[in-house]
Amino acid sequence: MTTALITGATAGIGAAFARRLAHDGHDVVLVARSAERLREHATELHDRHGVEASVLTADLSREEGIAAVEERLGDRARPVDLLVNNAGFGLQGRYLEVPLADELTMLRVHCEAVLRLTTAAVPVMRERRRGGVVNVASVAAFVPRGTYGASKAWVVQFTQGVARDMGGTGVRLMVLCPGFVRTEFHQRAGMDTGGVPGWMWLDADRVVDAGLRDLARGKSLSLPDPRYKALMGAAKLVPRGMLSRVSSTTGRRFGPK
Ligand SMILES: NC(=O)c1ccc[n+]([C@@H]2O[C@H](COP(=O)([O-])OP(=O)(O)OC[C@H]3O[C@@H](n4cnc5c(N)ncnc54)[C@H](OP(=O)(O)O)[C@@H]3O)[C@@H](O)[C@H]2O)c1
């Protein structure tokens, strides 16, 4: 029996990770802000799969929230075998339209929390010579798209760098980079996604299945869908200035209302 801790486990990709990992027989620790939703989800996973599902209510944009999860990850009496840093959000508006405080909150949740939780989990995993960390970034990491894209680019660089440093220790790290996924993400950010073509949408359960397959294969970066693999391959051939223009135009079409 192993234990997985998933941040942002109330909805979307995080909830899909929790479902899949509980289905596979892992005990789960579910982390997010909404205590009631976490409790309902934990009860459902316990009843359906017979695993231990516990709840850790924490706001990862706050010092005490990050510290509480760090403490749980550092508990050698209850080791966590797989950490999924998934919690995240989008912001409505472009540079100078978004309050600076919201951008700083994003950096805290997407970067500081990921750095600190990874750093709390990995030493315990290294001592046990086994464990894994999946950090959820986005294909937005590969195109110039403001603080969101920049924060996800940090997640990609950080994860792949640490994955290399941890080579041979038994600890695997992988960054998962999905495209558009049907979750609460865009609605929460007040984004109008009416213009996004149907073929660009991914299903959260499939994203998780593909991601965990890639983790098992030892990849340090997972693009969990062939359509986005092709798109990202093509994007590498486009000059950066043009990519920036396309990204900005699509951002206006598919982004904030
Ligand atoms: N959906 C997409 O198209 C897409 C594409 C690429 C990457 N991603 C990334 O995938 C990850 C998951 O997004 P999603 O699409 O599943 O979004 P979602 O459906 O909105 O779920 C976001 C989860 O994060 C939690 N969360 C948000 N802020 C938090 C905070 N301050 N502290 C703790 N938990 C917090 C939310 O729970 P509470 O509100 O209960 O705290 C919720 O469980 C994010 O990192 C996102 O950037 C999403």
Ligand as a Chemical Component Dictionary entry (heavy atoms), coordinates in Angstrom:
data_LIG
# 
_chem_comp.id                   LIG 
_chem_comp.type                 NON-POLYMER 
_chem_comp.pdbx_formal_charge   0 
_chem_comp.three_letter_code    LIG 
# 
loop_
_chem_comp_atom.comp_id 
_chem_comp_atom.atom_id 
_chem_comp_atom.alt_atom_id 
_chem_comp_atom.type_symbol 
_chem_comp_atom.charge 
_chem_comp_atom.model_Cartn_x 
_chem_comp_atom.model_Cartn_y 
_chem_comp_atom.model_Cartn_z 
_chem_comp_atom.pdbx_ordinal 
LIG N1  N1  N 0  -7.963  23.134 -17.395 1  
LIG C1  C1  C 0  -7.019  23.412 -18.266 2  
LIG O1  O1  O 0  -7.290  23.695 -19.454 3  
LIG C2  C2  C 0  -5.576  23.330 -17.855 4  
LIG C3  C3  C 0  -4.611  23.264 -18.872 5  
LIG C4  C4  C 0  -3.258  23.169 -18.538 6  
LIG C5  C5  C 0  -2.884  23.140 -17.201 7  
LIG N2  N2  N 1  -3.828  23.240 -16.219 8  
LIG C6  C6  C 0  -3.355  23.226 -14.836 9  
LIG O2  O2  O 0  -3.923  22.113 -14.179 10 
LIG C7  C7  C 0  -4.001  22.368 -12.779 11 
LIG C8  C8  C 0  -5.386  22.010 -12.296 12 
LIG O3  O3  O 0  -6.322  22.846 -12.942 13 
LIG P1  P1  P 0  -7.793  22.369 -13.289 14 
LIG O4  O4  O 0  -7.997  22.637 -14.727 15 
LIG O5  O5  O -1 -8.072  21.042 -12.760 16 
LIG O6  O6  O 0  -8.593  23.516 -12.500 17 
LIG P2  P2  P 0  -9.866  23.466 -11.532 18 
LIG O7  O7  O 0  -10.875 22.500 -12.024 19 
LIG O8  O8  O 0  -10.266 24.893 -11.356 20 
LIG O9  O9  O 0  -9.248  22.911 -10.165 21 
LIG C9  C9  C 0  -8.283  23.653 -9.480  22 
LIG C10 C10 C 0  -7.983  22.981 -8.144  23 
LIG O10 O10 O 0  -6.979  23.743 -7.475  24 
LIG C11 C11 C 0  -7.418  24.063 -6.143  25 
LIG N3  N3  N 0  -6.861  25.348 -5.749  26 
LIG C12 C12 C 0  -6.915  26.531 -6.399  27 
LIG N4  N4  N 0  -6.304  27.489 -5.694  28 
LIG C13 C13 C 0  -5.832  26.889 -4.553  29 
LIG C14 C14 C 0  -5.136  27.358 -3.404  30 
LIG N5  N5  N 0  -4.815  28.663 -3.233  31 
LIG N6  N6  N 0  -4.817  26.473 -2.430  32 
LIG C15 C15 C 0  -5.168  25.170 -2.549  33 
LIG N7  N7  N 0  -5.839  24.670 -3.604  34 
LIG C16 C16 C 0  -6.168  25.522 -4.591  35 
LIG C17 C17 C 0  -8.951  24.087 -6.262  36 
LIG O11 O11 O 0  -9.579  23.751 -5.035  37 
LIG P3  P3  P 0  -10.242 24.788 -4.001  38 
LIG O12 O12 O 0  -10.905 25.871 -4.768  39 
LIG O13 O13 O 0  -11.141 23.932 -3.180  40 
LIG O14 O14 O 0  -9.061  25.279 -3.196  41 
LIG C18 C18 C 0  -9.193  22.937 -7.244  42 
LIG O15 O15 O 0  -9.205  21.704 -6.545  43 
LIG C19 C19 C 0  -3.622  23.839 -12.589 44 
LIG O16 O16 O 0  -2.304  23.920 -12.127 45 
LIG C20 C20 C 0  -3.748  24.425 -14.006 46 
LIG O17 O17 O 0  -2.897  25.517 -14.178 47 
LIG C21 C21 C 0  -5.163  23.316 -16.519 48 
# 
loop_
_chem_comp_bond.comp_id 
_chem_comp_bond.atom_id_1 
_chem_comp_bond.atom_id_2 
_chem_comp_bond.value_order 
_chem_comp_bond.pdbx_ordinal 
LIG N1  C1  SING 1  
LIG C1  O1  DOUB 2  
LIG C1  C2  SING 3  
LIG C2  C3  SING 4  
LIG C2  C21 DOUB 5  
LIG C3  C4  DOUB 6  
LIG C4  C5  SING 7  
LIG C5  N2  DOUB 8  
LIG N2  C6  SING 9  
LIG N2  C21 SING 10 
LIG C6  O2  SING 11 
LIG C6  C20 SING 12 
LIG O2  C7  SING 13 
LIG C7  C8  SING 14 
LIG C7  C19 SING 15 
LIG C8  O3  SING 16 
LIG O3  P1  SING 17 
LIG P1  O4  DOUB 18 
LIG P1  O5  SING 19 
LIG P1  O6  SING 20 
LIG O6  P2  SING 21 
LIG P2  O7  DOUB 22 
LIG P2  O8  SING 23 
LIG P2  O9  SING 24 
LIG O9  C9  SING 25 
LIG C9  C10 SING 26 
LIG C10 O10 SING 27 
LIG C10 C18 SING 28 
LIG O10 C11 SING 29 
LIG C11 N3  SING 30 
LIG C11 C17 SING 31 
LIG N3  C12 SING 32 
LIG N3  C16 SING 33 
LIG C12 N4  DOUB 34 
LIG N4  C13 SING 35 
LIG C13 C14 SING 36 
LIG C13 C16 DOUB 37 
LIG C14 N5  SING 38 
LIG C14 N6  DOUB 39 
LIG N6  C15 SING 40 
LIG C15 N7  DOUB 41 
LIG N7  C16 SING 42 
LIG C17 O11 SING 43 
LIG C17 C18 SING 44 
LIG O11 P3  SING 45 
LIG P3  O12 DOUB 46 
LIG P3  O13 SING 47 
LIG P3  O14 SING 48 
LIG C18 O15 SING 49 
LIG C19 O16 SING 50 
LIG C19 C20 SING 51 
LIG C20 O17 SING 52 
# 
